[in-house]
Amino acid sequence: MTPAQLGYRMPAEWEPHEATWIAWPHNREDWPGKFAPIPWVYAEIVRALAARENVVIVVADRSTRRKVSGILERAGANLDRVSFLKAETDRVWLRDSGPSFVVRDGKPGGDAPEGEDESADPVAMVNWKFNAWAKYDDYRNDKQIPRRMARKLGMRRWTPRVEIDGKSRRVVMEGGAIDVNGQGTLLTTEECLLSNVQARNPGLGREGVERVFAEYLGVSNVVWLGRGVLGDDTHGHVDDVARFVDPKTIVTVVEPNVDDPNHEPLADNLRRLQEARDQNGEPFRVVTLPMPAPVVFEGERLPASYANFYIANGVVIVPTFNDPADRVALNTLAELFPDRSVVGIHAVDLVLGLGTLHCLTQQQPAAPVKG
């Protein structure tokens, strides 16, 4: 039976977490010429998160664990809330190489079928196939991460498969390609999941993708945006574009400069969101976030976006870029999250790796409270 048939759904990011998972940075090629500050950026991220919830860090070996513990102690992180998983990684974008977690609480995917133990497996995993965004070759270790996580947690996992041209194939998906409101609606982009460029699942098509979301994530309604931001090597991940902040509210980035290549794609996404409806046929509240001025390093435009924030227990961490728009983005999100602290994390160096805060984190939801 599929997760949806058993009453599972993918929860929204703001629902309670058991932990946040990250992988410690080690691949200098991801930050060419700028690797030295990256461990300290990660330390600041852990410090902000571990003040509010547990953090699990994937490290290659005991030596790395000792080194990381020393860095975190110097940075003032709460080490009582930090634990480790020993596993090698190729890169550190755990949002994409890690699993998607699902929960079973009797809503909205329905109660567990007759004969199923209501108390069993309140949290489980969907183990997508990871192929490094259909672009890179270095993912031999990363593709094993969901299995290693499931083993550590003793957690049930599903491995989605579909039939394409008469052949059974594993479904390729990344966490940065999707965002949910926990009530049955999912955001994604056509550029990422339907394009022939960096094609994740050639031949699957729109209806096939939506069927996978329905069966494995309990999603009944998919809102398709167009394109992502310039410089995004994932070819259109939605977590640089638009995000749910509550079941009815979506923030989306806009670029007012008509000469900027991001202007038209982001304006199109805004129009689509204003016309979209939720799982109940109701319109969304759509709030705009600015884009920072272009962040460029050695002539390369980087995917700097305030939409790549991460929502944790009691705190929202937001990438900042030494830009006047930092204040606007932080204030906008502070108004949208009145019950959480909104904390800026300097990401000018971090974004050289072509990702920031949401890309490197993966939330493990807490077991739903029955009642």
FIROPA-148449 format. One record per residue (C-alpha): residue number from 0; x, y negated, z; residue in three letters; chain. Coordinates in Angstrom, 3 decimals, decimal comma, padded with zeros to 6 digits, always signed. Layout:
// residues N
{NUM; {X; Y; Z}; "ala"; "A"}
...
***
This chain:
// residues 371
{0; {+000,000; +000,000; +000,000}; "met"; "A"}
{1; {+001,150; -003,541; -000,672}; "thr"; "A"}
{2; {+001,799; -006,009; +002,151}; "pro"; "A"}
{3; {-001,373; -007,938; +001,256}; "ala"; "A"}
{4; {-003,460; -004,750; +001,455}; "gln"; "A"}
{5; {-002,095; -004,233; +004,960}; "leu"; "A"}
{6; {-002,991; -007,782; +006,000}; "gly"; "A"}
{7; {+000,440; -009,405; +005,645}; "tyr"; "A"}
{8; {+001,041; -012,963; +004,472}; "arg"; "A"}
{9; {+004,028; -015,244; +004,115}; "met"; "A"}
{10; {+003,794; -017,810; +006,934}; "pro"; "A"}
{11; {+004,469; -021,506; +006,516}; "ala"; "A"}
{12; {+007,898; -022,726; +007,561}; "glu"; "A"}
{13; {+006,497; -024,798; +010,435}; "trp"; "A"}
{14; {+004,960; -021,754; +012,123}; "glu"; "A"}
{15; {+006,946; -020,495; +015,163}; "pro"; "A"}
{16; {+010,348; -018,971; +014,473}; "his"; "A"}
{17; {+012,121; -016,142; +016,202}; "glu"; "A"}
{18; {+015,387; -017,337; +014,667}; "ala"; "A"}
{19; {+017,104; -019,121; +011,817}; "thr"; "A"}
{20; {+019,610; -017,136; +009,744}; "trp"; "A"}
{21; {+022,638; -018,656; +008,049}; "ile"; "A"}
{22; {+025,847; -017,275; +006,524}; "ala"; "A"}
{23; {+029,139; -018,912; +007,485}; "trp"; "A"}
{24; {+030,932; -020,690; +004,587}; "pro"; "A"}
{25; {+034,150; -019,125; +003,312}; "his"; "A"}
{26; {+034,215; -019,384; -000,496}; "asn"; "A"}
{27; {+036,399; -022,389; -001,246}; "arg"; "A"}
{28; {+035,412; -022,283; -004,911}; "glu"; "A"}
{29; {+031,905; -023,422; -003,938}; "asp"; "A"}
{30; {+033,339; -026,725; -002,650}; "trp"; "A"}
{31; {+036,403; -027,280; -004,847}; "pro"; "A"}
{32; {+038,688; -029,827; -003,220}; "gly"; "A"}
{33; {+036,205; -030,511; -000,403}; "lys"; "A"}
{34; {+036,036; -027,311; +001,612}; "phe"; "A"}
{35; {+037,747; -028,636; +004,770}; "ala"; "A"}
{36; {+034,730; -030,555; +006,165}; "pro"; "A"}
{37; {+032,152; -027,863; +005,320}; "ile"; "A"}
{38; {+032,565; -025,689; +008,447}; "pro"; "A"}
{39; {+032,048; -028,810; +010,545}; "trp"; "A"}
{40; {+028,875; -029,687; +008,629}; "val"; "A"}
{41; {+027,652; -026,173; +009,380}; "tyr"; "A"}
{42; {+028,583; -026,626; +013,025}; "ala"; "A"}
{43; {+026,407; -029,739; +013,171}; "glu"; "A"}
{44; {+023,537; -027,797; +011,582}; "ile"; "A"}
{45; {+023,890; -025,018; +014,167}; "val"; "A"}
{46; {+024,120; -027,568; +016,979}; "arg"; "A"}
{47; {+020,831; -029,154; +015,889}; "ala"; "A"}
{48; {+019,054; -025,819; +015,449}; "leu"; "A"}
{49; {+020,407; -023,975; +018,498}; "ala"; "A"}
{50; {+019,094; -026,743; +020,739}; "ala"; "A"}
{51; {+015,618; -025,511; +019,755}; "arg"; "A"}
{52; {+015,783; -021,879; +018,622}; "glu"; "A"}
{53; {+017,976; -018,845; +018,103}; "asn"; "A"}
{54; {+020,491; -018,879; +015,251}; "val"; "A"}
{55; {+021,945; -015,731; +013,673}; "val"; "A"}
{56; {+025,145; -016,249; +011,691}; "ile"; "A"}
{57; {+026,400; -013,772; +009,097}; "val"; "A"}
{58; {+030,198; -013,428; +009,281}; "val"; "A"}
{59; {+032,629; -011,078; +007,556}; "ala"; "A"}
{60; {+034,526; -009,747; +010,570}; "asp"; "A"}
{61; {+035,381; -010,171; +014,249}; "arg"; "A"}
{62; {+038,196; -012,584; +013,513}; "ser"; "A"}
{63; {+035,785; -014,901; +011,694}; "thr"; "A"}
{64; {+033,307; -014,556; +014,526}; "arg"; "A"}
{65; {+035,895; -015,725; +017,065}; "arg"; "A"}
{66; {+036,888; -018,637; +014,843}; "lys"; "A"}
{67; {+033,278; -019,681; +014,307}; "val"; "A"}
{68; {+032,515; -019,458; +018,015}; "ser"; "A"}
{69; {+035,434; -021,790; +018,695}; "gly"; "A"}
{70; {+034,237; -024,328; +016,139}; "ile"; "A"}
{71; {+030,686; -024,231; +017,508}; "leu"; "A"}
{72; {+031,908; -024,642; +021,087}; "glu"; "A"}
{73; {+033,951; -027,694; +020,105}; "arg"; "A"}
{74; {+030,903; -029,110; +018,288}; "ala"; "A"}
{75; {+028,736; -028,731; +021,391}; "gly"; "A"}
{76; {+026,368; -026,048; +020,067}; "ala"; "A"}
{77; {+024,413; -023,931; +022,547}; "asn"; "A"}
{78; {+026,235; -020,606; +022,165}; "leu"; "A"}
{79; {+023,643; -018,840; +024,341}; "asp"; "A"}
{80; {+021,281; -019,091; +021,368}; "arg"; "A"}
{81; {+023,815; -017,968; +018,742}; "val"; "A"}
{82; {+024,363; -014,366; +017,671}; "ser"; "A"}
{83; {+026,142; -012,747; +014,740}; "phe"; "A"}
{84; {+025,689; -010,136; +012,018}; "leu"; "A"}
{85; {+028,858; -008,616; +010,625}; "lys"; "A"}
{86; {+028,462; -008,454; +006,837}; "ala"; "A"}
{87; {+030,441; -009,710; +003,888}; "glu"; "A"}
{88; {+028,905; -012,326; +001,615}; "thr"; "A"}
{89; {+029,920; -013,703; -001,741}; "asp"; "A"}
{90; {+028,314; -017,097; -001,135}; "arg"; "A"}
{91; {+026,237; -018,600; +001,641}; "val"; "A"}
{92; {+022,871; -019,529; +000,140}; "trp"; "A"}
{93; {+020,850; -017,235; +002,392}; "leu"; "A"}
{94; {+017,554; -018,810; +001,355}; "arg"; "A"}
{95; {+018,007; -017,008; -001,946}; "asp"; "A"}
{96; {+020,036; -013,884; -001,180}; "ser"; "A"}
{97; {+018,052; -013,118; +001,972}; "gly"; "A"}
{98; {+014,547; -011,619; +002,201}; "pro"; "A"}
{99; {+011,191; -013,332; +002,490}; "ser"; "A"}
{100; {+009,530; -012,554; +005,806}; "phe"; "A"}
{101; {+005,828; -011,766; +006,097}; "val"; "A"}
{102; {+003,577; -011,501; +009,167}; "val"; "A"}
{103; {+000,410; -009,580; +009,935}; "arg"; "A"}
{104; {-002,127; -011,377; +012,050}; "asp"; "A"}
{105; {-005,431; -010,572; +010,386}; "gly"; "A"}
{106; {-005,500; -013,780; +008,325}; "lys"; "A"}
{107; {-005,870; -014,759; +005,555}; "pro"; "A"}
{108; {-004,952; -011,501; +003,847}; "gly"; "A"}
{109; {-007,513; -009,654; +005,945}; "gly"; "A"}
{110; {-007,478; -007,243; +008,847}; "asp"; "A"}
{111; {-005,399; -004,088; +008,665}; "ala"; "A"}
{112; {-007,318; -001,219; +007,062}; "pro"; "A"}
{113; {-009,040; +001,430; +009,146}; "glu"; "A"}
{114; {-006,562; +003,832; +010,680}; "gly"; "A"}
{115; {-003,678; +001,332; +010,695}; "glu"; "A"}
{116; {-002,084; +000,456; +014,033}; "asp"; "A"}
{117; {-002,843; -003,214; +014,618}; "glu"; "A"}
{118; {+000,148; -003,566; +016,969}; "ser"; "A"}
{119; {+002,744; -002,122; +014,548}; "ala"; "A"}
{120; {+005,161; -004,176; +012,463}; "asp"; "A"}
{121; {+003,831; -007,692; +013,109}; "pro"; "A"}
{122; {+006,781; -009,047; +011,086}; "val"; "A"}
{123; {+008,254; -007,379; +007,999}; "ala"; "A"}
{124; {+010,441; -008,191; +004,985}; "met"; "A"}
{125; {+010,027; -008,473; +001,261}; "val"; "A"}
{126; {+013,361; -007,446; -000,241}; "asn"; "A"}
{127; {+013,609; -009,160; -003,620}; "trp"; "A"}
{128; {+016,341; -008,308; -006,088}; "lys"; "A"}
{129; {+019,041; -010,982; -006,046}; "phe"; "A"}
{130; {+021,126; -011,534; -009,193}; "asn"; "A"}
{131; {+022,756; -014,913; -008,415}; "ala"; "A"}
{132; {+020,108; -016,998; -010,176}; "trp"; "A"}
{133; {+020,606; -015,012; -013,401}; "ala"; "A"}
{134; {+023,744; -017,092; -013,897}; "lys"; "A"}
{135; {+026,753; -015,919; -011,860}; "tyr"; "A"}
{136; {+028,575; -012,609; -011,461}; "asp"; "A"}
{137; {+029,613; -012,841; -007,802}; "asp"; "A"}
{138; {+026,733; -011,244; -005,923}; "tyr"; "A"}
{139; {+027,820; -007,680; -005,091}; "arg"; "A"}
{140; {+027,805; -008,419; -001,344}; "asn"; "A"}
{141; {+024,947; -010,908; -001,332}; "asp"; "A"}
{142; {+022,471; -008,455; -002,835}; "lys"; "A"}
{143; {+022,977; -006,175; +000,188}; "gln"; "A"}
{144; {+022,083; -008,840; +002,762}; "ile"; "A"}
{145; {+018,343; -008,007; +003,124}; "pro"; "A"}
{146; {+019,165; -004,355; +003,798}; "arg"; "A"}
{147; {+021,744; -005,333; +006,423}; "arg"; "A"}
{148; {+019,291; -007,737; +008,072}; "met"; "A"}
{149; {+016,536; -005,110; +008,117}; "ala"; "A"}
{150; {+018,895; -002,610; +009,736}; "arg"; "A"}
{151; {+019,892; -005,081; +012,469}; "lys"; "A"}
{152; {+016,278; -006,020; +013,176}; "leu"; "A"}
{153; {+014,779; -002,529; +012,778}; "gly"; "A"}
{154; {+012,259; -004,095; +010,460}; "met"; "A"}
{155; {+010,074; -002,613; +007,728}; "arg"; "A"}
{156; {+010,785; -003,881; +004,213}; "arg"; "A"}
{157; {+009,177; -003,644; +000,808}; "trp"; "A"}
{158; {+011,111; -003,701; -002,466}; "thr"; "A"}
{159; {+008,779; -005,149; -005,128}; "pro"; "A"}
{160; {+008,746; -003,436; -008,514}; "arg"; "A"}
{161; {+006,795; -004,156; -011,692}; "val"; "A"}
{162; {+006,365; -002,374; -014,997}; "glu"; "A"}
{163; {+007,670; -004,306; -017,989}; "ile"; "A"}
{164; {+007,645; -002,740; -021,453}; "asp"; "A"}
{165; {+006,972; +000,650; -019,935}; "gly"; "A"}
{166; {+009,902; +000,481; -017,529}; "lys"; "A"}
{167; {+009,837; +000,026; -013,755}; "ser"; "A"}
{168; {+011,967; -002,937; -012,707}; "arg"; "A"}
{169; {+012,752; -004,594; -009,406}; "arg"; "A"}
{170; {+011,403; -008,125; -009,074}; "val"; "A"}
{171; {+014,030; -010,867; -009,039}; "val"; "A"}
{172; {+013,098; -013,799; -006,799}; "met"; "A"}
{173; {+014,757; -016,383; -004,576}; "glu"; "A"}
{174; {+013,375; -018,102; -001,515}; "gly"; "A"}
{175; {+014,240; -021,524; -002,899}; "gly"; "A"}
{176; {+011,905; -020,889; -005,841}; "ala"; "A"}
{177; {+008,796; -020,811; -003,641}; "ile"; "A"}
{178; {+007,145; -022,742; -000,832}; "asp"; "A"}
{179; {+003,897; -021,812; +000,944}; "val"; "A"}
{180; {+001,316; -023,406; +003,201}; "asn"; "A"}
{181; {+000,676; -020,131; +005,073}; "gly"; "A"}
{182; {-002,989; -020,248; +004,086}; "gln"; "A"}
{183; {-002,750; -018,676; +000,636}; "gly"; "A"}
{184; {-001,234; -021,373; -001,612}; "thr"; "A"}
{185; {+002,276; -021,301; -003,086}; "leu"; "A"}
{186; {+004,324; -023,929; -004,935}; "leu"; "A"}
{187; {+006,800; -023,034; -007,675}; "thr"; "A"}
{188; {+008,069; -024,345; -011,027}; "thr"; "A"}
{189; {+007,693; -023,158; -014,594}; "glu"; "A"}
{190; {+011,323; -024,046; -015,291}; "glu"; "A"}
{191; {+012,531; -021,538; -012,720}; "cys"; "A"}
{192; {+010,164; -018,595; -013,134}; "leu"; "A"}
{193; {+008,797; -018,848; -016,691}; "leu"; "A"}
{194; {+011,715; -020,210; -018,726}; "ser"; "A"}
{195; {+013,823; -018,083; -021,060}; "asn"; "A"}
{196; {+016,879; -019,825; -019,587}; "val"; "A"}
{197; {+018,235; -017,969; -016,537}; "gln"; "A"}
{198; {+015,183; -015,719; -016,873}; "ala"; "A"}
{199; {+014,591; -013,811; -013,645}; "arg"; "A"}
{200; {+012,001; -011,329; -014,883}; "asn"; "A"}
{201; {+011,872; -011,384; -018,709}; "pro"; "A"}
{202; {+008,512; -010,188; -019,988}; "gly"; "A"}
{203; {+006,650; -010,565; -016,690}; "leu"; "A"}
{204; {+004,853; -013,824; -017,540}; "gly"; "A"}
{205; {+002,720; -016,184; -015,486}; "arg"; "A"}
{206; {-000,027; -013,696; -014,627}; "glu"; "A"}
{207; {+002,521; -011,056; -013,654}; "gly"; "A"}
{208; {+004,372; -013,464; -011,353}; "val"; "A"}
{209; {+001,110; -014,512; -009,705}; "glu"; "A"}
{210; {+000,168; -010,858; -009,188}; "arg"; "A"}
{211; {+003,480; -010,229; -007,415}; "val"; "A"}
{212; {+002,873; -013,200; -005,125}; "phe"; "A"}
{213; {-000,648; -011,958; -004,360}; "ala"; "A"}
{214; {+000,438; -008,389; -003,584}; "glu"; "A"}
{215; {+003,584; -009,084; -001,595}; "tyr"; "A"}
{216; {+003,064; -012,528; -000,032}; "leu"; "A"}
{217; {-000,717; -012,661; +000,370}; "gly"; "A"}
{218; {-000,955; -015,636; -001,994}; "val"; "A"}
{219; {-004,290; -016,312; -003,708}; "ser"; "A"}
{220; {-003,465; -019,662; -005,310}; "asn"; "A"}
{221; {-000,300; -020,747; -007,183}; "val"; "A"}
{222; {+000,410; -024,395; -007,991}; "val"; "A"}
{223; {+002,792; -024,593; -010,952}; "trp"; "A"}
{224; {+005,025; -027,630; -011,236}; "leu"; "A"}
{225; {+007,168; -028,333; -014,300}; "gly"; "A"}
{226; {+010,879; -028,941; -013,875}; "arg"; "A"}
{227; {+013,373; -029,341; -011,063}; "gly"; "A"}
{228; {+016,030; -031,991; -010,472}; "val"; "A"}
{229; {+019,062; -032,706; -012,600}; "leu"; "A"}
{230; {+022,188; -030,860; -011,477}; "gly"; "A"}
{231; {+020,337; -027,892; -009,964}; "asp"; "A"}
{232; {+022,171; -024,788; -011,167}; "asp"; "A"}
{233; {+019,244; -022,567; -010,119}; "thr"; "A"}
{234; {+017,255; -024,003; -013,058}; "his"; "A"}
{235; {+014,374; -025,537; -011,205}; "gly"; "A"}
{236; {+014,050; -024,443; -007,579}; "his"; "A"}
{237; {+010,999; -026,035; -006,006}; "val"; "A"}
{238; {+012,727; -026,754; -002,679}; "asp"; "A"}
{239; {+014,539; -029,689; -004,295}; "asp"; "A"}
{240; {+011,243; -031,023; -005,664}; "val"; "A"}
{241; {+008,135; -030,561; -003,517}; "ala"; "A"}
{242; {+007,394; -029,051; -000,102}; "arg"; "A"}
{243; {+004,430; -028,358; +002,137}; "phe"; "A"}
{244; {+004,554; -030,198; +005,459}; "val"; "A"}
{245; {+001,154; -028,976; +006,672}; "asp"; "A"}
{246; {-001,575; -026,827; +005,069}; "pro"; "A"}
{247; {-003,061; -029,803; +003,223}; "lys"; "A"}
{248; {-000,075; -032,123; +002,692}; "thr"; "A"}
{249; {+002,736; -031,910; +000,128}; "ile"; "A"}
{250; {+005,745; -034,201; -000,119}; "val"; "A"}
{251; {+007,300; -034,612; -003,541}; "thr"; "A"}
{252; {+010,342; -036,573; -004,692}; "val"; "A"}
{253; {+010,001; -039,357; -007,263}; "val"; "A"}
{254; {+012,498; -041,422; -009,235}; "glu"; "A"}
{255; {+011,249; -044,953; -010,130}; "pro"; "A"}
{256; {+014,220; -045,713; -012,418}; "asn"; "A"}
{257; {+012,852; -044,967; -015,898}; "val"; "A"}
{258; {+016,381; -044,630; -017,263}; "asp"; "A"}
{259; {+017,217; -041,807; -014,858}; "asp"; "A"}
{260; {+016,782; -038,302; -016,364}; "pro"; "A"}
{261; {+014,843; -037,293; -013,246}; "asn"; "A"}
{262; {+012,163; -039,942; -013,786}; "his"; "A"}
{263; {+009,827; -038,169; -016,204}; "glu"; "A"}
{264; {+010,049; -034,609; -014,810}; "pro"; "A"}
{265; {+009,347; -035,854; -011,288}; "leu"; "A"}
{266; {+006,508; -038,101; -012,486}; "ala"; "A"}
{267; {+004,989; -035,069; -014,224}; "asp"; "A"}
{268; {+005,239; -033,033; -011,023}; "asn"; "A"}
{269; {+003,505; -035,836; -009,108}; "leu"; "A"}
{270; {+000,641; -035,851; -011,635}; "arg"; "A"}
{271; {+000,268; -032,090; -011,359}; "arg"; "A"}
{272; {+000,126; -032,228; -007,569}; "leu"; "A"}
{273; {-002,460; -035,000; -007,610}; "gln"; "A"}
{274; {-004,660; -032,789; -009,815}; "glu"; "A"}
{275; {-003,958; -029,534; -007,941}; "ala"; "A"}
{276; {-006,327; -027,811; -005,532}; "arg"; "A"}
{277; {-005,678; -025,579; -002,548}; "asp"; "A"}
{278; {-006,917; -022,027; -001,963}; "gln"; "A"}
{279; {-010,328; -023,415; -001,017}; "asn"; "A"}
{280; {-010,633; -025,683; -004,042}; "gly"; "A"}
{281; {-009,853; -028,837; -002,073}; "glu"; "A"}
{282; {-007,366; -031,545; -003,169}; "pro"; "A"}
{283; {-004,058; -032,020; -001,389}; "phe"; "A"}
{284; {-002,747; -035,105; +000,326}; "arg"; "A"}
{285; {+000,363; -035,964; -001,694}; "val"; "A"}
{286; {+003,123; -038,095; -000,141}; "val"; "A"}
{287; {+006,180; -039,270; -002,070}; "thr"; "A"}
{288; {+009,815; -039,204; -001,003}; "leu"; "A"}
{289; {+012,500; -041,270; -002,742}; "pro"; "A"}
{290; {+015,515; -039,841; -004,485}; "met"; "A"}
{291; {+018,938; -041,064; -003,385}; "pro"; "A"}
{292; {+021,123; -042,855; -005,888}; "ala"; "A"}
{293; {+022,943; -040,300; -008,072}; "pro"; "A"}
{294; {+025,613; -038,371; -006,171}; "val"; "A"}
{295; {+028,478; -037,667; -008,573}; "val"; "A"}
{296; {+031,772; -035,864; -008,024}; "phe"; "A"}
{297; {+034,403; -035,587; -010,755}; "glu"; "A"}
{298; {+031,795; -036,601; -013,311}; "gly"; "A"}
{299; {+029,254; -033,967; -012,247}; "glu"; "A"}
{300; {+025,746; -035,018; -011,172}; "arg"; "A"}
{301; {+024,873; -033,099; -008,017}; "leu"; "A"}
{302; {+021,344; -032,006; -006,950}; "pro"; "A"}
{303; {+020,985; -034,405; -004,037}; "ala"; "A"}
{304; {+017,373; -034,385; -002,830}; "ser"; "A"}
{305; {+015,618; -035,216; +000,415}; "tyr"; "A"}
{306; {+013,116; -032,426; -000,324}; "ala"; "A"}
{307; {+015,755; -029,897; +000,757}; "asn"; "A"}
{308; {+014,916; -030,396; +004,432}; "phe"; "A"}
{309; {+014,400; -027,462; +006,815}; "tyr"; "A"}
{310; {+011,628; -027,137; +009,411}; "ile"; "A"}
{311; {+012,569; -025,363; +012,661}; "ala"; "A"}
{312; {+011,032; -025,112; +016,130}; "asn"; "A"}
{313; {+010,716; -028,662; +017,368}; "gly"; "A"}
{314; {+013,061; -030,186; +014,779}; "val"; "A"}
{315; {+013,308; -031,000; +011,078}; "val"; "A"}
{316; {+016,816; -031,371; +009,686}; "ile"; "A"}
{317; {+017,090; -033,572; +006,603}; "val"; "A"}
{318; {+020,014; -034,029; +004,202}; "pro"; "A"}
{319; {+021,318; -037,603; +004,030}; "thr"; "A"}
{320; {+023,607; -039,161; +001,440}; "phe"; "A"}
{321; {+024,978; -042,491; +002,750}; "asn"; "A"}
{322; {+022,170; -044,186; +000,854}; "asp"; "A"}
{323; {+019,635; -046,884; +001,812}; "pro"; "A"}
{324; {+016,923; -044,381; +000,871}; "ala"; "A"}
{325; {+018,070; -042,171; +003,772}; "asp"; "A"}
{326; {+016,089; -044,381; +006,142}; "arg"; "A"}
{327; {+012,948; -044,231; +004,007}; "val"; "A"}
{328; {+013,101; -040,454; +003,759}; "ala"; "A"}
{329; {+013,723; -039,975; +007,480}; "leu"; "A"}
{330; {+010,939; -042,370; +008,467}; "asn"; "A"}
{331; {+008,483; -040,763; +006,041}; "thr"; "A"}
{332; {+009,190; -037,294; +007,394}; "leu"; "A"}
{333; {+009,087; -038,538; +010,995}; "ala"; "A"}
{334; {+005,539; -039,769; +010,388}; "glu"; "A"}
{335; {+004,591; -036,408; +008,885}; "leu"; "A"}
{336; {+006,119; -034,425; +011,769}; "phe"; "A"}
{337; {+005,120; -036,391; +014,894}; "pro"; "A"}
{338; {+005,630; -033,329; +017,120}; "asp"; "A"}
{339; {+009,190; -032,654; +015,940}; "arg"; "A"}
{340; {+012,451; -034,528; +016,060}; "ser"; "A"}
{341; {+013,613; -035,510; +012,570}; "val"; "A"}
{342; {+017,415; -035,369; +012,373}; "val"; "A"}
{343; {+019,619; -036,416; +009,475}; "gly"; "A"}
{344; {+022,591; -034,216; +008,517}; "ile"; "A"}
{345; {+025,327; -035,773; +006,376}; "his"; "A"}
{346; {+025,256; -033,812; +003,097}; "ala"; "A"}
{347; {+027,445; -035,733; +000,625}; "val"; "A"}
{348; {+030,167; -033,091; +000,950}; "asp"; "A"}
{349; {+027,739; -030,203; +001,358}; "leu"; "A"}
{350; {+025,857; -030,874; -001,898}; "val"; "A"}
{351; {+029,034; -030,281; -003,913}; "leu"; "A"}
{352; {+028,171; -026,612; -003,379}; "gly"; "A"}
{353; {+024,949; -027,356; -005,336}; "leu"; "A"}
{354; {+022,699; -026,858; -002,332}; "gly"; "A"}
{355; {+022,003; -028,326; +001,093}; "thr"; "A"}
{356; {+019,993; -027,539; +004,233}; "leu"; "A"}
{357; {+017,021; -025,538; +002,974}; "his"; "A"}
{358; {+019,209; -023,578; +000,581}; "cys"; "A"}
{359; {+021,496; -022,298; +003,342}; "leu"; "A"}
{360; {+018,842; -021,396; +005,942}; "thr"; "A"}
{361; {+016,247; -018,622; +006,171}; "gln"; "A"}
{362; {+013,637; -018,555; +008,903}; "gln"; "A"}
{363; {+012,656; -015,367; +010,711}; "gln"; "A"}
{364; {+009,101; -015,947; +011,919}; "pro"; "A"}
{365; {+008,000; -015,035; +015,411}; "ala"; "A"}
{366; {+005,431; -012,282; +015,791}; "ala"; "A"}
{367; {+001,950; -013,831; +015,613}; "pro"; "A"}
{368; {+000,080; -014,141; +018,877}; "val"; "A"}
{369; {-003,109; -012,085; +018,776}; "lys"; "A"}
{370; {-006,253; -013,680; +020,007}; "gly"; "A"}
***
